[in-house]
Amino acid sequence: MLWWRHPRRPRARPRPCKSPRRQRRPPTRPRRSPRRQNRPRPRVRASSRRAVTVVLRPRASLYHAEGGWFSANWHFSFDQYWDDANMGLGDLRVFNDDRLVPGAAWPMHPHRDIEGITYVAEGTFEHADSRGNGGILPPGSVQRATLGSGMQHSERNGSKAEPMRFIQMWIMPSRRGLEPSIEQREFSPESRRNRLKPLLVPAPGYANDGAPRATDAVTVHQDAAVYAALLDPRTKVRHEFRPGFGGYLFVVHGSLAKPELDEGGAAKIWSEPAIEIEAGDEGAEVLLVETKVDSKSP
């Protein structure tokens, strides 16, 4: 049984956090419960010669949550959204596209045994935690919060005038009970221009040969990586996966001509040797998470 199966978003008064696990019934709804939408089914790319290995997930097919001061698209089972067939991809357990109104915050809340990865898409992200870490991150920044043996933290819109958008990912660490820590970096637009720039790479001792390396990247306690690219119109990039690895491709801004995705859409990729990405007519900002996957299914 997987010990990390049930990620949960905190309520106004966070309860003590244990290792995430599945519950038979969803928790009590928040004060303003999210609205479930009639979501179209994800599109798949089929082949007459082999099984489907790419699933396109338009934004309209994702679970949407609305809470007044926040809105979010949850790509995998999270909080009151539960789907046994949508539990993540490899070691990527959570992928949330979150937006906060000016001045809003997720209050201090506890987690443990996860690697919380934040990519700032728009606005000003402000972090604080129970160990005295804090700071403000602009768009293009990445933070890794190792919450191993337990730590409380909060996420806040650091602006009282502008909305804030951030992508929150949970990557499950290869070891439990790690010492809590924070690592974060800012990445310039030029460093991501028309190339897949590694923002997150495995920490030393957490990956096999062939894993991505970058001295200026944030590290994670798992054999996984996150790349970002700012693509000019119709620009193409290609990423080759290591054997046994797949990816989760997400369009932060703009659109893609290949695979065909609009802003907010994503694609699950497994059992593919490589992925070719082509920006649409207005360019695109993309994230690509690389993780170990089962060759038979996502």
C-alpha positions in Angstrom: 0.0 0.0 0.0 1.3 3.4 -0.9 1.9 5.5 2.2 1.4 8.9 0.4 -1.9 8.4 -1.3 -4.1 11.2 0.0 -2.7 14.7 -0.3 -4.9 17.3 1.4 -5.2 21.1 1.3 -5.5 22.7 4.7 -8.6 24.3 6.1 -8.6 27.6 8.0 -7.4 25.8 11.1 -5.0 23.1 9.9 -5.2 19.8 11.7 -2.1 17.9 12.7 -0.7 16.2 9.6 0.1 12.5 9.3 1.5 10.8 6.2 -1.1 11.3 3.4 -3.3 8.3 3.0 -6.5 7.5 1.3 -9.8 8.1 3.1 -13.0 6.3 2.4 -15.0 9.5 2.4 -13.8 13.0 1.5 -13.3 15.5 4.3 -15.7 18.1 5.3 -16.3 20.6 2.5 -14.7 24.1 2.9 -16.9 27.1 3.6 -17.2 27.7 -0.1 -17.1 24.3 -1.7 -15.5 23.9 -5.1 -17.8 23.5 -8.1 -17.5 20.3 -10.1 -17.7 20.8 -13.8 -18.8 18.5 -16.6 -15.3 17.8 -17.9 -14.7 16.3 -21.3 -12.6 13.2 -21.5 -8.9 13.6 -22.1 -7.8 13.0 -25.7 -5.4 10.1 -26.4 -2.9 9.6 -29.2 -3.4 6.1 -30.5 -1.2 3.9 -32.7 -2.2 0.8 -34.7 1.2 -0.7 -33.8 1.4 -0.2 -30.1 -0.6 0.9 -27.0 -1.4 4.6 -26.4 1.5 6.3 -24.6 0.5 9.9 -24.7 -2.7 11.3 -23.1 -3.6 14.9 -23.8 -5.4 16.7 -21.0 -7.1 20.0 -22.0 -7.7 22.5 -19.3 -11.4 21.9 -19.5 -11.0 18.2 -18.6 -9.2 19.0 -15.3 -10.9 19.3 -11.9 -11.6 22.9 -11.1 -11.9 24.2 -7.5 -13.2 27.7 -6.6 -13.0 29.2 -3.1 -13.6 32.9 -3.5 -10.0 34.0 -2.5 -8.5 31.1 -4.5 -9.1 29.1 -7.7 -7.3 26.1 -8.9 -7.0 23.3 -11.4 -6.0 20.0 -9.7 -4.5 17.6 -12.2 -4.5 14.6 -9.9 -6.5 13.5 -6.9 -6.3 16.1 -4.2 -8.3 17.2 -1.2 -12.0 16.6 -1.9 -11.3 15.6 -5.5 -10.7 11.8 -5.6 -10.3 9.5 -8.6 -8.6 6.1 -8.2 -7.7 6.3 -11.9 -5.9 9.7 -11.5 -3.4 9.3 -8.7 -0.4 11.0 -10.4 2.4 9.8 -12.7 5.3 7.9 -11.3 6.7 9.8 -8.3 4.8 13.0 -9.3 1.8 12.8 -6.9 0.3 16.3 -7.0 0.2 19.0 -9.8 -1.9 22.0 -8.9 -2.3 25.2 -10.9 -3.2 27.6 -8.1 -4.3 31.3 -8.1 -4.6 33.6 -5.1 -6.3 37.0 -5.0 -4.3 40.0 -3.8 -3.1 39.5 -0.2 -4.6 36.0 0.2 -2.8 33.1 1.8 -2.9 29.4 2.6 -2.3 29.7 6.3 0.5 27.9 8.2 -0.2 24.1 7.9 1.8 20.9 8.4 3.0 18.3 6.0 5.5 15.5 6.1 7.4 13.1 3.8 6.9 15.1 0.6 9.1 17.2 -1.7 7.0 20.3 -2.3 8.0 22.0 -5.5 6.7 25.5 -6.4 7.1 27.2 -9.7 6.0 30.9 -9.7 4.0 31.6 -12.9 2.6 35.1 -12.2 2.8 37.7 -9.4 4.7 37.6 -6.1 5.0 34.4 -4.1 5.8 34.8 -0.4 6.9 31.8 1.7 7.1 31.3 5.5 7.7 28.2 7.6 8.0 27.0 11.2 11.8 26.9 11.0 12.2 30.6 10.3 12.7 30.4 6.5 10.9 33.0 4.4 11.2 35.2 1.4 9.6 36.5 -1.8 10.0 34.9 -5.2 9.2 36.5 -8.6 7.9 34.7 -11.7 10.3 32.0 -13.0 11.5 31.1 -9.5 11.5 27.5 -8.1 11.4 26.4 -4.5 11.8 22.9 -3.1 10.5 22.3 0.4 11.6 19.0 1.9 8.9 18.3 4.6 10.3 14.9 5.6 10.0 14.6 9.4 7.5 17.4 9.5 7.3 21.2 9.1 4.6 23.8 8.9 4.6 26.3 6.1 2.4 28.8 4.3 2.0 30.3 0.9 0.9 33.9 0.4 0.3 36.3 -2.4 3.0 38.9 -1.6 1.1 41.7 -3.4 -2.0 43.5 -2.1 -2.8 44.8 -5.6 -2.1 42.0 -8.1 -3.2 38.3 -8.3 -0.6 35.5 -8.0 -0.4 32.2 -9.8 1.9 29.3 -8.9 2.3 25.7 -9.9 2.6 23.4 -6.9 4.0 19.9 -7.4 4.5 17.1 -4.9 7.3 14.6 -5.7 7.5 11.7 -3.4 11.0 11.3 -1.9 12.9 8.1 -2.1 13.4 8.1 1.7 11.1 8.9 4.6 11.9 11.1 7.6 14.3 13.5 5.8 15.5 16.6 7.7 13.2 19.5 6.6 14.9 22.1 4.5 14.2 24.8 1.9 16.1 25.5 -1.4 15.1 28.1 -3.9 16.4 29.9 -6.9 15.4 32.5 -9.5 15.8 31.8 -13.2 16.0 34.5 -15.8 13.9 34.5 -18.9 17.1 34.3 -21.0 18.1 31.1 -19.3 14.9 29.4 -20.5 14.7 31.0 -23.9 14.1 28.4 -26.6 15.6 25.6 -24.6 14.5 23.2 -21.9 16.3 24.5 -18.9 16.7 22.1 -16.0 15.3 23.8 -12.9 15.1 20.8 -10.6 17.6 17.8 -10.7 18.2 14.8 -8.4 20.3 15.5 -5.3 23.7 13.8 -5.2 23.2 10.1 -4.4 19.5 10.0 -5.5 19.9 9.1 -9.2 21.5 6.6 -11.5 23.9 7.4 -14.3 22.5 9.6 -17.0 20.4 11.8 -14.7 20.4 15.5 -15.6 22.9 17.7 -13.8 23.0 21.5 -13.5 25.0 23.4 -11.0 22.5 26.2 -10.8 19.4 24.0 -10.4 17.4 23.2 -7.3 17.9 19.6 -6.1 15.2 17.1 -5.1 15.5 13.9 -3.0 14.3 11.6 -5.8 15.4 10.5 -9.3 13.2 13.2 -11.0 13.6 16.5 -12.8 11.7 19.6 -13.8 12.5 21.6 -17.0 11.1 24.9 -18.2 11.2 26.7 -21.6 10.1 30.0 -23.0 9.5 29.3 -26.7 9.2 31.9 -29.4 6.4 31.3 -32.0 6.8 28.0 -33.8 10.0 27.2 -32.1 10.7 23.5 -31.6 12.6 21.7 -28.8 13.1 18.0 -28.2 13.6 16.0 -25.0 14.9 12.5 -24.8 13.7 10.4 -21.9 16.0 8.0 -20.1 14.9 4.3 -20.2 12.1 3.7 -17.8 11.2 7.4 -17.5 8.2 9.4 -18.8 7.0 13.0 -18.4 4.2 15.4 -17.6 4.1 18.3 -20.0 2.2 21.5 -18.9 1.5 24.7 -20.8 1.9 27.6 -18.4 1.2 30.3 -21.0 0.5 30.4 -24.7 -0.2 27.3 -26.7 1.5 24.4 -28.4 1.1 23.2 -32.0 2.8 19.9 -31.1 1.4 18.3 -29.0 -1.8 20.3 -29.6 -2.5 22.0 -26.3 -3.7 25.4 -25.1 -2.8 27.3 -22.0 -3.4 25.3 -18.9 -3.5 22.0 -20.7 -1.1 19.1 -20.1 0.0 15.7 -21.4 1.0 12.4 -19.8 3.8 10.7 -21.6 5.2 7.3 -20.9 7.0 4.5 -22.9 8.1 7.2 -25.4 11.8 7.6 -26.2 11.4 11.3 -26.7 8.9 14.2 -26.9 9.0 16.9 -29.5 7.5 20.2 -28.5 6.5 23.0 -30.9 5.1 26.4 -29.8 2.0 27.8 -31.4 1.7 31.1 -33.2 2.0 33.2 -30.0 4.8 31.3 -28.4 4.6 29.3 -25.2 5.9 28.8 -21.7 6.1 25.1 -20.7 7.1 22.9 -17.8 8.2 19.3 -18.2 8.4 16.9 -15.3 10.5 13.8 -15.8 9.8 10.9 -13.5 10.1 7.1 -13.4 7.0 5.5 -14.9 5.4 2.0 -15.3 5.8 1.0 -19.0 2.3 -0.3 -19.2 0.2 2.6 -17.9 0.4 6.1 -16.6 
